[in-house]
Amino acid sequence: MIDTTGWNEYPFTVNGIQFISKAKPGSDMGVKFESIPREVLDNINTSCVLDIIGNDVDKLSREYLVSLLEIVNANGTEAVVELA
């Protein structure tokens, strides 16, 4: 797992489950995240989670969600999504 210490954090909720989108400050993704209105970023993050994990996020175990996010974040260098 990549070290995200010092990265900007953007909490959001999908079906009652709390996530945190993180972006590396100064990186291309970090600059994009900072320039997008928060409501728009939350909608993008929510859509991504639903597209990748599915609509039943709230029915999955925390352990299973963590394992899915590890796969999704495996090649992330500028942005990741984690469970809160």
Buried (B, 14 or more C-beta within 10 A) or exposed (E): EBEBEEBBEBEBBBBEBEBBBBBBEEBEBBBBBEEBEEEEBBEBBBEBBBEEBEEEBEEBEEEEBEEBBEEBBEEBEBBBBBEE
